[in-house]
Amino acid sequence: MVEHRMMDVNGIRLHIAEQGSGPLVVLLHGFPESWHSWHHQFGPLAEAGFRVVAPDQRGYGSSDHPEDVEAYTILHLVGDVVGLIRALGEERAYVVGHDWGAPVAWHTALLRPDLVRGVAGLSVPPPFRGKEPPLVAMEKRFGGRFYWNYFNRPGVADAEFGRDVRTALRKLFYSASAAASRSGEVKQPLVNPDKGWLDSMADPEVLPEWFTEDDLDALTESFSRGFTGALNWYRNLDRNWELTAPWQDAMVTTPALYMYGDRDLVPAFPGTPELIQNLPRLMPSLVREPIELEGCGHWTQQERPDEVTTALIEFFRACP
């Protein structure tokens, strides 16, 4: 049974969900999600002999929402994971992340390999620091219409999503799912700054079968305090690029696994298909070639829970 509690970690309070005993597995959600995005994985991982913990990361759900934008850098986020592992009384953990949780997981392994038994990323591949800040690069490429740049405008997306939280989440989840895309379709997430992002998204009459009304209820409740904390992660993209300069050309050396859906918009971002193709050569610590899930959209562990859980268990057991 999943249990919940609050923990003091890295100068803030985090809400965590946990189940099971054994080697620690930390599951890190993305945007716009919560601990609940891993609810399919808790039981099977616990039954397989693991202690499973999923926090609401800072700025999300019942965890603290610091007001300062600069309190959401990648160093703060990695610090939360490091502090959580220690606060749970553990010395090492398997760290798994989806969407924004994946860069946090990858950077935890990059910065603190002594704490990470193995690292797995879903949707977002391992980090390789580019030649220029990401917001600057996307501003040049798409004239400010890429959704990162839209999110970087203070208060704008916060207000758009906050007007009707449930509808915003329903549209966001559906638009990035396999149900809203066609096989082989490459579609960049561009926004008309004058109309907002939701205006261009379909509002489904029926949710995909993997995403129930109860799931939407839980997600809506988790954003009752608004979207600003979650959006502040994006507002640090260029700052993260500056802060990670000491790790230029460094790579993750702990055992690693990468999974993604073939209808996910993230692996189609500029330069990402080439990165994924070259990952086995660029990162020898991958225990196997990247796993591509056919007919899967962005919400990897929710759209394809059984395949993801099975792959994770096999990966954990294969780690030294």
N, C-alpha and C positions, 0 to 999 in steps of 0.2 A: 504494500500500500504506500502511495506517495505521501510523504509528510512535509510540512512547511514550517519554516522558522526564519527569523531575522538574525543576521550576523554582522558584527563590527569588523569591517575589512578595509584596510588602506585609507582610514580616515572617514569612511562613509558607512552607511548601513545598507546591506544587500538582503533582499528576500531570496531564499533558495528553496527549491523543491528537491527532495532526496528519497532514495529507496535502495535497499539492498546492502550487502556487505561484501568486502573483498577489495581488490585493487580499485583505486579511485578513478572514475571517469567524469570529467567535467564537460558539460554540453553547453555551448554558447550560441544563443539565438542571434538572428539578424534583424533587419528592418522590414516592415514594422511588426515586430513579433514580441514574444515573451517566452518565459520558460515553457509555456504550454505547447510551443511548436515541437517539443520533443516528447509529447505525451505517449506517442506510439512506442518509443524506445525504452521507456522506464521499465516496464514489466519484463520484457525479454532480456534486457541487459542484466537486470537484477537476478533473474532466474539463471542466467549464464555464469553468475558468480562475481558480479561487479557491484561496487558501491557507486551509484549514479547520482550526480548532483547537477542541477541546472539552475543557475541564478537568473533573476531579472537583472540584466546588466544596468550599470548606472544610467540614469535618465529614463528608465523603463519601469512600468508596473509599480509595485510597492517599494522598490528600492529608492534610495535617495536620488533627487534630481538637482544637482548643483546648479546654481544660477550662472556662474561664470562660464562663458563659452570655452575658455581655455582649460577648463577642468575635464574636457572630453578628448584629450590627445591620446594617441596610441600608447604612450608611456603610462598614462593613468589607467587605461583599460587593461594593459598587461599587468600593471601593478595590482589591479583588483583580482586577477586570476592568481597571481603569485600569493597575494595575501589570503585568498580563499583557500588555496591548497594548505597553507600553513595553519589557518584558523580551524580547519577541519582535522588537524592533528596528523596530516600526512606529509611525507617527504617528497613523493613523486606522484604523477597522475598521467593518464591518457587525456589529451585535450582535443576536443572536437568542436568545430565551428561551422555554422552555415551563414551564407551571405556576409554581413558585417562581422559576425562571429568568427568567420574563417580568417580574415586578417588578424584578428586578436589571437586566435589559436596559432597561426603561423608565426606571428611575432613573439608569442610566448616561447615557442620552441627556438626561435632565432636568438632571442635575448637571454633566455634562461634554459638552455638545454639540459642543465643538471636536474631540473625539476620535471622534465617531460619524458615519459616512457615512450610515447608515440604520439604523433599529431595527425589529425585527419581534417581535411577541408572539404566542404560541400559547396558547389557553385563557384566560389571565388578561388582561383588557383594561388599557389604560393607567391609571395611578394618578390619581385625583382625591381629595385628602385630605378625609375626612369630618369631621363636626362633633364626634365623640367617639372615643375609642380603640376600635379594632375588637374587642378581647376584651371590653371593657366592654359594647359594643353587642350582641354576640352573647350574652353572659351574660344581658342583659335580655330579649332576644327569645326565646331558647330555654331559659332556665332552667339554663344551664350544660351543656346536652347537645350543643351544636354541637362538632364535632370539634376546632376550634381550642382551645376551653376544656378539652377532655379532654387534648389534647397539652400544655397549659400546666401540668398537675399533675406536679411533679418526679418522675421515675423510674417513673411509672405506665405510660404507653404504651411506654416504653423496655423495661420488663420484659415486657409483653404480647407485643410484636413479637419480642423476643429469645428467647422460649422455643422457638420453632421458626421460624427465619428464613425458610426456604424456603416453608413453608405460609403464613406471614404475607404474604409478597410475592405468592404465587400468589393468595391471596384478595383482596388490595388491588388488584392489577392487574385481575383479572377483574371485581370489583364495580364498577369505574369505567369499564369498557369498554362499547362499544355492545352487545356480546353479552349483557350483564346488564340492559339497559334496553329500554324500549319507546318508540317514537316519540311525542313529545309529553309524555312523563312528566316531572314535576318532583318531584324527591326530594331533600330536604335531608339532608346527611350528619350525622345525629344519633347520639349514642352513649349507651348506658345505662352510666353511670359504674360501676355495681356489677358489670356483666358484661364490660365492655370492648367494643371495636369489632368485633373479629374474630368474636365469637360470633354476630353478626347477618349475617355474610357467607357466601355460598355458596362451597363449595370444589369447583371444577369437576373433573370426571373427565377432560375433554379441554380443553386450552388453546385459545384462539382461534388461528386459523392464522397470524396476524401475530406471535404471541408464542410462540416455540418453547421446548422444554426447554433448548436451549443458551442462549437468552436468559435464562431463569430461572437457569441455572447461573451465568452471568456476574454477574447481579444479586445472587444469593445470596452469591457470593464478595465482592462489593463492600461488603456489610454484615457482614462477618466481625468487624468491630470494634464492632458494635452500632449503635443508632439514635439515641443521645443527641445527637451532633453535628447530625444532620439535624433532630431535633425542637427543638433550641435555636433554630432559625430562627423557629419559631412562638412561642417564649417571648419573642421580642423584638417582637412585633407592636405592643403598646402603646408600647414604647420607641421604635420606628420612627416612630410617629405623633407622639411628642414631638419627636424629632430633626428631622423634616421640616417643622416649623412654619414655617421661613423660606420654604418653597416653597408655602405655602398659595395656592391659586388659580393657581399656575404650570402651564404645560402643555408637553408635549413639542413642540419646534419642528422637530426634524430629520425628514426623510422617514420615514414610518412605515407599517407594515402590521400588520393584526390578523386572525388566523384562529382559528376555533373549530369544534368539532363540535356538531351539533344535539342529540346525546345526552350531551353533557358536563355533569356536575353543576355545574361552576364557573360557567358563564354563567347558571345558574338561582339563584345565591346572591341573597339579598334585595337589591334595588336594581340588580342587574347587568343584567337584561334591558332596563331603561329606559336605563341608561348606554350599552349597545351600540347601541340604537336611535338615540341622540342623538350618537354619536361623530363622525359626519361634520360636524356643526355645532359640537361642542365642541372638536374638534381638527383644524383645517384642514390640518395637515401630513400627514394620511393620504393616501396616493397613490391609494387607491380605497376604496370602501365595504368594511366588514368582510366577510371571506369566511366563509360558513357552509358547512361540509362535511356533507352529508346522510348520515345513518347512521353518523356518527363519534362515538365516545365521548371520554373524557378524554385518551387517549394519542395525541394528534394526529399527530405525525410518524412514529409507529410504525404506527398503524392505517391511515393514508392517506399513505404515504411518497411516492408518485409525485406526487400532487397538491400536497403541501406543498413538495417539492423544486422542482417546476416554478414554483410561485408565488414561492418565494424567489428563484430565478434571475431571473425576470422583474422582480421588485422591485429586486434589486440593480442590474440593468442600466438600470432606469428612474431610479435616483437620480442627481442631478447629479454 
